[in-house]
Amino acid sequence: MVREKIRVSTRTLQWKCVESRVDSKHLYYGRFILSPLMKGQADTIGIALRRVLLGEIEGTCITHVKFEKIPHEYSTIMGIQESVHEILMNLKEIVLRSNLYGTQDACICFMGPGYVTAQDIILPPSVEIVDNTQHIANLTEPINLCIRLKIERNRGYRVKTLKNSQDGSYTIDAVFTPVRNINHSIHSYVNGSEKQEILFLEIWTNGSLTPKEALYEASRNLIDLFIPFLYAEEENLNLENNQHKVILPLLTFHNIFARAKLRKNKKEIALKSIFIDQLELPPRIYNCLKKSNIHTLLELLDNNQEDLIKIEHFRVEDVKHILNILEMEKHFALI
């Protein structure tokens, strides 16, 4: 087991594995932190990662089994201690690791007496077994056991059909996801005058992936889901006004409003598409702006510092807070 002291950075967003251990051959555990986050961000990230980790990570398992001359799933085979159903359940628990796509063939050919384990499965070169000692069957007599298997890589899970087989072929419940469980928790703390959060993630896997690998796959899947929106922004811009994407540069505390207003006429459409909701303002400042019919960045930049101070219940500190938020942003992508 590996443990490290938690050190929270207040400057840049960082993630770190603070605990890693192997509880068994098919139960791996990892604990991660992500910090510092603004209030509300930890829950957003935690919920999204939990959904992707449990439903989107691909895994490999046995999905189809065929015996020779077995009339029914609950039949017994002379010379084998387990019933056909028990063998199917044991095969369901076999943990595999691979990068294959589509369906692959595998088989078991074993002459008894003896114990049939996962190491007796003849696999394609691209597939490996996480735990070779997993039990399949116990042959008590000198009989030949032959089983054909189908192996598939997919995501989520698949429930077997209820159709009875007449030729010894059976589908089994397929649990593809390598993630067995995930928890996320949030620790809030005060940094100066700001409330910040630390996101804790706990991930358990079946050994086909480490928790760190699963977290990497989930993050990549989330990024891939949002990439089309970035291309859509560029396409819409070209269709509307045939202009390129414009980046608003980092502005200083004293001239942020003045310089933005000089560009306002050319970027009016773009500024209208950025709402003050995206600036993550404190609730009181946000409500004051809303009551004054300021809903977008364009409407906000139409007001100078003196105009904002005239807003009911608005203070000088509130204006400075807005300027600081705009300064903290590296850039605004205007569409």
MOKAPE-V711873 format. One record per backbone hydrogen bond with DSSP energy under -1.0 kcal/mol. NH is the residue of the N-H (numbers start at 1). CO is the residue of the C=O. If there is no record, write none. Layout:
BEGIN
NH/CO ; NH/CO
END
This chain:
BEGIN
2/20 ; 4/18 ; 14/35 ; 16/33 ; 18/31 ; 19/31 ; 20/2 ; 21/29 ; 23/27 ; 24/27 ; 27/24 ; 28/205 ; 29/21 ; 30/203 ; 31/19 ; 32/201 ; 33/16 ; 34/199 ; 35/14 ; 37/197 ; 41/38 ; 44/40 ; 45/41 ; 46/42 ; 47/43 ; 48/44 ; 49/45 ; 50/46 ; 51/47 ; 52/48 ; 53/49 ; 54/50 ; 55/51 ; 56/52 ; 59/154 ; 61/152 ; 63/150 ; 64/150 ; 65/170 ; 66/148 ; 67/168 ; 75/72 ; 80/77 ; 81/138 ; 84/75 ; 87/83 ; 88/84 ; 89/85 ; 90/86 ; 91/87 ; 92/88 ; 94/91 ; 97/128 ; 104/151 ; 106/149 ; 107/122 ; 108/147 ; 110/145 ; 112/143 ; 114/139 ; 116/137 ; 118/134 ; 119/132 ; 120/117 ; 121/118 ; 122/107 ; 127/124 ; 128/97 ; 130/95 ; 134/131 ; 136/116 ; 137/116 ; 139/114 ; 140/79 ; 141/79 ; 143/141 ; 145/110 ; 147/108 ; 148/66 ; 149/106 ; 150/64 ; 151/104 ; 152/61 ; 154/59 ; 158/174 ; 170/65 ; 172/63 ; 174/158 ; 176/156 ; 177/156 ; 180/204 ; 181/204 ; 183/202 ; 185/200 ; 187/198 ; 189/196 ; 191/194 ; 194/191 ; 196/189 ; 197/37 ; 198/187 ; 199/34 ; 200/185 ; 201/32 ; 202/183 ; 203/30 ; 204/181 ; 205/28 ; 206/178 ; 214/210 ; 215/211 ; 216/212 ; 217/213 ; 218/214 ; 219/215 ; 220/216 ; 221/217 ; 222/218 ; 223/219 ; 224/220 ; 225/221 ; 226/222 ; 227/223 ; 231/227 ; 232/228 ; 233/229 ; 234/230 ; 235/231 ; 236/232 ; 237/233 ; 238/234 ; 239/235 ; 240/236 ; 241/237 ; 246/334 ; 248/332 ; 259/255 ; 260/256 ; 261/257 ; 262/258 ; 267/263 ; 271/267 ; 272/268 ; 273/270 ; 274/271 ; 276/295 ; 278/275 ; 279/276 ; 280/277 ; 286/282 ; 287/283 ; 288/284 ; 289/285 ; 290/286 ; 291/287 ; 292/288 ; 293/290 ; 294/289 ; 297/274 ; 298/271 ; 300/296 ; 301/297 ; 303/300 ; 308/304 ; 309/305 ; 310/306 ; 311/308 ; 314/311 ; 319/315 ; 320/316 ; 321/317 ; 322/318 ; 323/319 ; 324/320 ; 325/321 ; 326/322 ; 327/323 ; 328/324 ; 329/325 ; 334/246
END
